[in-house]
Structures are given as structure tokens and as C-alpha cells.
Amino acid sequence: MKKHVVFTVLTLLALSLFVTACGGTQVVEKVVTVEVEKVVTVEVPVEVEKVVTVEVEAEAAEAEAPAEEAPAEEVAEAEPAETTEETAAPAMQDGDSTLAIVQDRGVLNCGGNANVPGFGYLDPDTNEFAGFDIDFCKAVAAAVLGDAEAVEVRATTGTDRFPVLQAGEIDVLSRNTTWTISRDTSLGFNFAPTTFYDGQGMMVRKDSGIESLEDMAGATVCVQQGTTTEKNLADVFRALGVDYEPVVLADAPSTLAAYDEGRCDGFTTDKSGLVSNQILLAVPEDHVILPDTMSKEPLGPLVRHGDDQWFDIVKWVTFGTIQAEELGITSANVEEIAATSEDPVIRNLLGAEGDLGQGLGLDNDFMVKVISQVGNYGEIYDRHLGPDTVFNLERGQNGLWTDGGLMYSPPF
């Protein structure tokens, strides 16, 4: 191959001299340029380069050199760009931590509900917020501030609850809010452990003749705007092939009022909400909740993305109430057990040994404060929803895992 290339180049040189002698200099330059470039680029670039460099005084090599160096320059520029991007990715947010802000303020700002008895409502007798969800805000306040009553509850609706949390106007939202992928990602929230496993249901009048969702063809249904309930209703009825007319209202009170006034044949929300709202109807016994469950609704507290320490605090305070119930630790015996127990699991939970609280930026006995002031999970549940209340909701899925329920805490 090498001899063939040398022969080709020498032949071209001889042809060049002959044409030059005939006065064809410009034509020869074109021929030499085209033919040498073809040989160098296409046929045998490495070998031809060596021959051209020696025989043609590197004229072709000078033309090829920039093309050889260009890739190296591109790589040299690309590498620093990748390094810069990777370094910039974990940039920290500016500003004080939520824990520091709450402790400096001396009060926890909690987003709650004012219209769901049992879960979150404004007690007309005391003019104070109360309920299952409200107590989990109190538990966080007890852990962080040492005072479960150091809570300022802001009543939120299904529409404004997310913007006020995103804007930092509240520190935690504990308002019968369903954990979904879009809320966890695109809306920028972190959900603490589920505190109540629920499902969407339907309430109708007993004398309507409706016994299942399939019986609701052509019916009107009252539903609250801006909730997963609204979307679930459309999805389920479409899947069943049942035509209906939604009556969409702005908030829970207006939705319930419209149903009670007879503007709708059915009223849909989480089953827990149906139970708590039924007692507010003019004649509660005239209504029935259908057995159908339209969705999964895991409800619990949530916080903003961007502050892992605060997320950890809300998460582990919630887990701590579940763990306390499993261990038989109550508001009545927590201080005695903290002082006398030799069980290492209990001692870790209550801060008698170890430094689990310090890892959260709290006192090691933070769960003693929570349990003594608010109670364990079972106490919170029974206080607002249990057998001694008008709701008398069975624990069911919300029982401890040891009782066949879903409530389970990772180890302390």
C-alpha cells in the first residue's frame, strides 16, 4: 500500500511539472489540492500524512493540523462545564431554618381546617380550634417549643392551603390532605407519616332509593372545588359508565349546605368527612353513607421542600406518637416510665439515654413533652374520633400493625 501511495504522489508531481511547463499553474493547484486531500482524508490518512510531509514540504499537513487539534480543544472546554454543573447542583438555600424561625417566634403557625368536626374545626363554645389534625400540630409545638398550646392555627380552604404553605405563611399543614405524587413533587411538599387512612365515599338520602354508585345515573353530586375528591368523582363515574352532573362549590361549608338544601342528590368527600359532616345536617338520620369506596386517601401533615431538618422533626414526632402507643406509654405514665424503665427501646424514645433529640436539634426528651401534653396516637384518636365521641369511628386500617392495622413506626 505504501509503495502504491508513493507512486501515486510521484506521478502527480510529474504531471504537475508537465502542466506547469505548459502554463497551466492554476489548474495544477486545483488538481494537487483535490487529489492529495482525498488521499489524506479518505484512503490512508496516517500513512499519507508521513509521505506528504516529506515529499510535499508539509503543505497538506499544515492544512490538516487544525482539524486534528479541534477535537482536543472541544474536550478541554467540555470537561470544566460538566464539573461546574455537578458542583452547583446541591446548592443550599439561604435563610434561617424553620426550626430557628419557629423558636425565635415562640409559636408554631399551623394550617388547619375550621369546618370538619373531629378533625379540624373552630369550637363555637371555646372559639378555639380542636380536632385530630390539630393535635398533631400541638405535638410538634410540644417537641419544638415545650408547649403544646403555643400554636396559632390558620383556617385554610381546599384552594388556599397549598399557596400559604408554599409562601411560608404557615410552618406545617395538618388539614385532612391526601398524599399524592403531584403534591409531593411538582407542588414541592414533603408528607409526614400518614395519620389517617381514608377513602372517598358518597352520602345520599335514605328515601332516594340509591343503594350504590351504579344507581346514580343522571344524579347531581355536590363536590368541593380544588380537591382530589373532584377528580376521583369524575374518574370513578366515567369508569362505571354512569352519567352525572357535578355541582362544584368553593369550600366545605357551602358544599354541605347545598346538599342539605336539596340542591344535590349526593354529597361526596372522604368517608371520615362524611361521618363528621353528617351530624351537622338538619336531620342527620335521614341520610346514609353508601358502602362504596372510590379511592385511597392517605391523610397526614406536610411541610415545604428545602428544609430536611424540619421535615425530620415533623416526621419523627408523628412516628413517636405511634411508637408510644405500641409500647403502652401514655400521657398518664410517660414521666414515670421515663424515670424507671430499663428497656433500651423505651429509654431511647424518651431520651433517658442516647442523643436522638440532638440529631433533630431538639432536647433528647422531646417525646416526653409530646406524650405528656398531647398523648400517644391512640389517645389522640380516641379523644376526637373514638367510642366516647359522637363519631365512634372504628380504628380499622388506623389500628396498630400489631392489631391488623397500618400504623407502624420505624425504630427509635
C-alpha positions in Angstrom: 0.0 0.0 0.0 2.8 2.4 0.9 4.6 1.8 -2.4 1.3 2.5 -4.2 0.8 5.8 -2.4 4.4 6.9 -3.1 4.0 6.0 -6.8 0.7 7.9 -6.9 2.2 11.1 -5.4 5.3 11.0 -7.6 3.1 10.6 -10.6 1.0 13.6 -9.6 4.2 15.6 -9.1 5.4 14.7 -12.6 2.1 15.7 -14.0 2.3 19.0 -12.1 5.7 19.8 -13.6 4.5 19.0 -17.1 1.3 21.1 -16.8 3.3 24.0 -15.3 5.7 24.0 -18.2 2.6 24.4 -20.4 1.5 27.5 -18.5 -1.3 25.7 -16.5 -0.3 26.6 -13.0 -3.8 27.4 -11.7 -5.2 24.1 -13.0 -2.4 22.1 -11.4 -3.0 23.7 -8.0 -6.6 22.5 -8.1 -5.6 19.0 -9.1 -3.0 18.7 -6.4 -5.2 20.0 -3.7 -8.2 17.8 -4.6 -6.2 14.6 -5.1 -4.0 15.0 -2.0 -6.9 15.8 0.2 -8.7 12.7 -1.0 -5.8 10.5 -0.3 -5.1 12.0 3.1 -8.7 12.1 4.3 -10.3 9.0 2.8 -7.9 6.3 1.9 -5.0 6.0 4.4 -4.7 9.2 6.4 -1.9 8.2 8.7 0.5 6.8 6.1 -0.2 9.5 3.5 0.5 12.2 6.1 4.0 11.0 6.5 4.6 10.8 2.8 3.1 14.2 2.1 5.1 15.8 4.9 8.4 14.7 3.4 7.8 14.9 -0.3 5.5 18.0 -0.5 7.1 20.1 2.3 4.2 19.7 4.7 1.8 21.9 2.6 -1.0 19.4 3.0 0.0 18.7 6.7 -0.4 22.4 7.5 -3.9 22.3 6.1 -4.8 19.2 8.1 -3.3 20.3 11.5 -6.2 22.5 12.7 -8.7 19.7 12.0 -6.7 17.3 14.2 -6.4 19.7 17.1 -10.1 20.8 17.1 -11.5 17.8 19.0 -8.9 18.1 21.7 -9.9 21.8 22.2 -13.6 20.8 22.4 -12.9 18.2 25.1 -10.8 20.6 27.1 -13.7 23.1 27.1 -16.4 20.5 27.8 -14.8 18.9 30.9 -14.8 22.1 33.1 -18.5 22.6 32.2 -19.5 19.2 33.5 -17.6 19.7 36.7 -19.2 23.1 37.3 -22.7 21.7 36.8 -22.2 18.9 39.3 -20.7 21.2 41.9 -23.6 23.7 41.6 -26.4 21.1 41.9 -26.5 20.7 45.7 -26.5 24.5 46.4 -28.0 25.2 49.8 -30.9 27.6 50.3 -30.3 30.9 52.1 -32.0 32.0 55.2 -32.7 30.6 58.7 -34.0 27.1 59.3 -37.7 26.7 60.0 -36.8 25.4 63.5 -34.9 28.6 64.3 -37.7 30.8 62.9 -40.3 28.9 65.0 -38.3 29.0 68.2 -37.5 32.7 67.7 -41.2 33.4 67.1 -42.2 31.3 70.1 -45.3 30.0 68.3 -46.0 27.3 65.6 -48.1 28.5 62.7 -50.3 25.6 61.7 -52.6 25.4 58.7 -55.8 23.6 59.7 -59.5 23.2 58.9 -62.3 25.0 60.6 -65.2 23.0 59.3 -64.7 19.3 59.8 -65.7 18.3 63.3 -63.5 15.6 64.8 -60.6 16.5 62.5 -60.3 20.3 62.5 -63.0 22.8 63.5 -63.5 26.0 65.4 -65.3 25.1 68.6 -68.1 27.6 69.0 -68.1 27.2 72.7 -64.4 27.9 73.3 -63.7 29.8 70.0 -60.6 27.6 69.7 -59.5 25.1 67.1 -59.7 21.4 68.0 -59.6 18.1 66.3 -57.5 15.1 65.4 -55.4 17.0 62.8 -55.0 20.0 65.1 -53.5 17.7 67.8 -50.6 16.8 65.5 -49.7 20.5 65.2 -49.8 20.6 69.0 -47.5 17.6 69.2 -44.9 19.4 67.0 -45.2 22.5 69.2 -44.6 20.5 72.3 -41.5 19.0 70.8 -40.1 22.2 69.4 -41.3 24.8 72.0 -42.0 22.7 75.0 -45.6 24.0 75.0 -48.4 22.2 73.1 -50.6 25.3 73.3 -48.0 27.5 71.6 -49.9 27.1 68.3 -51.5 29.6 66.0 -54.0 27.8 63.8 -54.9 29.4 60.5 -58.1 28.2 58.9 -57.4 27.2 55.3 -59.6 26.0 52.5 -59.0 23.3 49.8 -58.0 26.1 47.5 -55.6 28.3 49.5 -54.0 25.7 51.8 -51.1 25.0 49.4 -50.2 28.6 48.4 -50.0 29.6 52.1 -47.7 26.7 52.9 -45.5 27.5 49.8 -45.3 31.1 50.8 -44.1 30.3 54.3 -47.2 31.8 56.0 -47.6 28.5 57.9 -44.9 26.1 59.2 -46.9 22.9 58.7 -50.2 22.0 57.1 -52.3 19.4 59.0 -55.7 19.5 57.3 -57.1 16.2 56.0 -54.8 16.5 53.0 -54.2 13.5 50.7 -50.7 12.4 49.9 -50.3 12.3 46.1 -47.3 12.2 43.7 -48.0 15.6 42.2 -48.3 17.3 45.6 -45.1 15.5 46.7 -43.2 16.6 43.6 -44.4 19.4 41.4 -46.0 21.3 44.3 -42.9 21.0 46.3 -44.1 19.4 49.6 -42.9 16.6 51.9 -45.6 14.5 53.5 -45.0 13.3 57.1 -46.3 9.8 58.0 -49.9 9.1 57.2 -52.0 9.8 60.3 -55.4 8.6 58.9 -56.0 6.1 56.1 -59.3 7.0 54.4 -61.2 6.6 51.2 -63.7 8.7 49.3 -67.4 7.9 49.8 -70.9 9.1 48.9 -73.8 10.2 51.1 -77.4 10.2 49.9 -80.8 10.5 51.3 -82.3 7.3 52.7 -85.6 7.7 50.7 -83.8 8.3 47.4 -83.7 4.6 46.6 -80.0 4.8 45.8 -78.1 1.9 47.2 -74.8 2.0 45.2 -73.0 4.3 42.8 -74.4 2.5 39.8 -77.9 3.7 40.9 -76.9 7.4 40.5 -77.3 7.7 36.7 -78.5 11.3 36.0 -78.0 12.4 39.6 -76.4 15.6 40.8 -73.5 15.4 43.2 -72.2 18.2 45.4 -68.3 18.3 45.5 -65.7 20.7 46.8 -63.5 22.6 44.3 -59.7 22.1 44.3 -59.7 18.6 45.9 -58.7 15.1 44.9 -62.4 14.4 45.6 -63.5 16.3 42.5 -61.1 14.4 40.2 -61.9 11.0 41.8 -65.6 11.5 41.3 -65.1 12.1 37.6 -62.7 9.2 37.1 -64.9 6.7 39.0 -68.2 7.6 37.3 -66.6 7.6 33.9 -65.2 4.1 34.6 -68.6 2.9 35.7 -70.2 4.5 32.6 -72.6 6.5 34.8 -73.6 10.0 33.7 -74.0 12.6 36.5 -74.0 16.3 37.0 -71.3 17.7 39.3 -72.3 20.8 41.4 -68.9 22.2 42.3 -68.7 24.6 45.3 -65.9 26.7 46.7 -65.5 25.2 50.2 -66.7 22.6 52.6 -69.5 24.6 54.3 -71.1 25.6 51.1 -70.8 22.1 49.7 -72.6 20.6 52.7 -75.2 23.4 52.8 -76.0 22.8 49.1 -76.6 19.1 49.8 -78.6 19.8 52.9 -80.8 22.2 51.0 -81.6 19.6 48.4 -79.6 21.0 45.5 -77.8 17.7 45.0 -78.8 14.1 45.2 -75.4 13.1 46.6 -72.6 14.6 48.6 -69.1 13.2 48.2 -65.9 13.6 50.2 -63.6 11.4 52.3 -65.7 8.9 54.4 -64.3 10.4 57.6 -65.5 13.8 56.4 -68.9 12.4 55.6 -69.2 11.0 59.1 -68.2 14.3 60.7 -70.4 16.4 58.5 -73.5 14.1 58.9 -74.0 15.4 62.4 -74.2 19.0 61.0 -77.2 18.2 58.7 -80.7 19.4 59.7 -81.9 15.8 60.1 -78.8 13.5 60.3 -80.8 10.3 60.5 -82.4 11.0 57.1 -79.0 10.3 55.3 -76.9 7.3 54.7 -73.3 6.7 53.5 -73.1 4.2 50.7 -70.7 1.2 51.2 -68.7 2.1 48.0 -65.2 3.3 48.4 -64.0 5.3 45.4 -60.3 5.9 46.2 -57.4 5.6 48.6 -56.9 8.8 50.7 -53.8 8.7 53.0 -54.1 11.9 55.1 -51.4 13.5 57.1 -49.3 16.6 57.9 -47.0 18.1 55.2 -44.2 20.7 55.0 -42.3 22.6 52.3 -39.4 21.1 50.4 -36.0 22.5 51.2 -35.6 22.0 55.0 -34.8 18.4 55.8 -34.3 19.1 59.5 -37.9 20.4 59.8 -39.3 17.6 57.8 -37.4 15.1 60.1 -38.9 16.8 63.2 -42.5 16.6 62.0 -42.0 13.1 60.7 -40.4 11.7 63.9 -42.8 13.4 66.2 -45.6 11.7 64.4 -43.8 8.4 64.4 -43.2 8.9 68.1 -46.9 9.0 69.0 -47.4 5.7 67.1 -44.4 4.1 68.8 -45.6 5.3 72.2 -49.0 3.6 71.8 -47.3 0.4 70.7 -45.1 0.4 73.9 -48.0 1.3 76.2 -46.7 4.7 77.0 -49.5 7.2 77.7 -49.8 10.8 78.9 -50.6 9.4 82.4 -47.5 7.2 82.8 -44.8 8.7 80.5 -42.9 10.5 83.2 -42.8 7.5 85.5 -41.7 5.2 82.7 -39.0 7.7 81.6 -37.6 7.7 85.1 -37.8 3.9 85.8 -37.7 1.9 82.6 -34.7 -0.3 81.8 -35.9 -1.1 78.3 -33.4 0.3 75.9 -36.0 1.0 73.2 -38.1 3.0 75.7 -35.1 4.8 77.1 -34.1 5.8 73.5 -37.6 7.0 72.7 -38.0 9.1 75.8 -34.4 10.4 75.9 -33.3 8.7 79.1 -30.3 7.5 77.1 -28.8 8.3 73.8 -29.0 11.6 71.9 -31.7 11.1 69.4 -33.2 14.5 70.1 -29.9 16.3 69.4 -29.9 14.8 66.0 -33.1 16.7 65.3 -31.9 19.9 67.0 -34.2 19.2 70.0 -33.9 18.2 73.6 -33.4 14.5 74.0 -36.6 14.2 76.0 -38.8 15.8 73.3 -41.1 12.8 73.1 -41.8 13.0 76.9 -43.1 16.6 76.3 -45.2 15.4 73.3 -46.7 12.4 75.1 -47.3 14.1 78.4 -49.0 17.1 76.8 -50.8 15.6 73.8 -50.8 11.8 74.3 -49.9 8.9 72.1 -51.6 8.1 68.8 -54.4 6.1 70.4 -55.2 8.8 72.9 -55.3 11.4 70.1 -57.6 9.2 68.0 -60.0 8.3 70.9 -60.2 11.9 72.1 -61.6 13.1 68.8 -63.0 10.1 66.9 -63.3 7.1 69.3 -66.1 5.3 71.1 -66.7 8.2 73.5 -67.4 10.7 70.7 -70.5 11.1 68.5 -68.5 9.6 65.6 -67.4 6.3 67.2 -65.2 5.5 64.2 -63.6 2.1 64.4 -59.8 2.1 64.1 -59.8 -0.4 61.2 -56.8 0.5 59.0 -55.8 3.1 61.5 -55.1 0.5 64.2 -51.6 -0.5 65.1 -49.9 -3.1 62.9 -49.9 -5.5 65.9 -53.7 -5.3 65.7 -54.0 -5.8 62.0 -53.9 -2.1 61.1 -51.4 0.1 59.1 -50.0 2.2 61.9 -46.3 1.3 62.2 -43.2 3.3 63.3 -39.6 2.7 62.3 -37.4 2.0 65.3 -36.1 4.7 67.6 
